[in-house]
Amino acid sequence: MSTRASPSIALSPGQRAWQRFRRNRVGFVSFWALLALLALSLAAELVSNDRPLIAVYQGQWTFPVLHNPPERFYGGDFDTPTDWKDPLIAEQFAKPGNWRLHTLNPHSANSVNAFATLPNPAPPSAVNWLGTDEAGRDMLARLLYGFRVSLLFGLALTAVGMAIGLTMGALQGYFGGRVDLGLQRLIEIWASIPELYLLIIFASIFSPSLLLLLVLLSLFGWIGLSDYVRAEFLRNRGLEFVKAARALGLSSGQIIWRHVLPNSLTPVITFLPFRMSDAILVLVSLDFLGLGVPPGTPSLGDLVRQGKSNLDAWWIIVPTFAALTLTLLLLTFIGEALRDAFDTRKS
């Protein structure tokens, strides 16, 4: 009688980890839900925009979402870009033969309806589904665009911190000795610098920008990760396969890249969602304090600040808090699923 081996025996460690991750239903669904939200935010201009997707005027097809023609092109009086909330433009497209196809939410992050009848912040209505903020901007659009800014910033800060942390931890753990001691003393000195004071000083010298904020936070965001990578490299560098690779004449760079690094990535991967959560919370906190993104940039932290200043406008703080809570919950569930997936004690 022939016997068939279990399919899991032929799987690589990465494939077995992916199977364990898929079996965690909460983490797996959270992963795809976060990807769907990221894709929605990346396509924000096609979902929420004050410029139409398609506009047909006197038989001529235009795509204002890509290029907004001047108002004179649509029968207006000025050469400035078309204001699609202007009643004159609406009157022109109400004529037979002219039509326009708006996005699902006909508002962008910074567009203001100058013809609104209610004071700002205005409650939810048929025009603004989630109301407006204190500047008269659509809350749904601000949430969508602000979510994209927060998520992309979190991804960028996590990626930069991971690259620096991997490099420093690998150098310390693989070479050890004086290299390890010297770099460890430098890290201790660097970690003692007050990060918040540095941010305040630079914010008073330079105009706020996401790039400046990314650079400043990246200078300190790698320190915690490098400790885990260092410990993994210290453990793996003495194993038999590393000694065999060294005996075959491979260089230190080849040994690190081919053998030690792939076997030291478990703490890096499992901590990625949690580090991304920290990056998003840092951006929200700095925006709340006025040290984050430039004024006018949609951000969740700015909406939290507006909610604090307008406690009676529940439509500002409740959706913002819900979006922030949902994002952090999804990242936490993904992180827990990854931690269980890379735990070699689990079958």
MOZIPE-V200754 format. One record per pair of residues at least 6 apart in sequence whose ideal C-beta (glycine too) atoms are under 6 Angstrom apart, sorted by the first residue. I is the first residue (numbers start at 0). J is the second residue. Records with the same first field share a line. If there is no record, write none. Layout:
I: J ; J
//
This chain:
16: 340 ; 341
19: 340
20: 336 ; 340
21: 27
23: 336
25: 332
26: 332 ; 333 ; 336
29: 329 ; 332 ; 333
30: 333
32: 329
33: 329
37: 150
40: 146 ; 147
43: 143 ; 144 ; 147
46: 102 ; 103
47: 102 ; 104 ; 140 ; 143
48: 64 ; 102 ; 107
49: 83 ; 106 ; 107 ; 110
50: 63 ; 64 ; 67 ; 83
51: 63 ; 99 ; 100 ; 101
52: 64 ; 100
53: 100
54: 61 ; 63 ; 99
55: 98
56: 73 ; 97
61: 68
67: 80 ; 81
69: 78
70: 77 ; 79 ; 81
71: 78
73: 81 ; 88 ; 91
74: 91
84: 112
92: 99
104: 139
106: 137 ; 140
107: 140
108: 140 ; 141 ; 144 ; 297
111: 135 ; 136
119: 131 ; 133 ; 135
120: 131 ; 132 ; 133 ; 309 ; 312
121: 130 ; 131
122: 130 ; 314
123: 129 ; 130 ; 314
127: 137
128: 139
129: 138 ; 139 ; 314 ; 318
130: 138 ; 314
132: 138 ; 305
133: 305
141: 297
142: 318 ; 322
144: 297
145: 297 ; 298 ; 299
146: 322
148: 298
149: 279 ; 282 ; 299
152: 282
153: 275 ; 278 ; 279
155: 213
156: 216 ; 220 ; 278
157: 274 ; 275 ; 278
159: 217
160: 217 ; 220 ; 221
163: 221
164: 221 ; 224 ; 225
165: 228
167: 225
168: 225 ; 228 ; 229
169: 232 ; 255
171: 179 ; 182 ; 229
172: 229 ; 232 ; 233
173: 232 ; 236 ; 255
190: 222
194: 219
198: 215 ; 290
202: 290
205: 211
207: 293
208: 293
209: 292
227: 266
231: 263
232: 259 ; 263
235: 259 ; 262 ; 263
240: 258
241: 258
244: 254 ; 258
265: 341
268: 337
269: 337 ; 338 ; 341
272: 330 ; 333 ; 334
273: 334
275: 330
276: 327 ; 330
282: 291
283: 299 ; 300
285: 291
286: 292 ; 298 ; 300 ; 301
287: 300 ; 303 ; 304
291: 300
292: 298
299: 319 ; 323
302: 319
303: 319
305: 315
306: 315 ; 316
309: 315
//
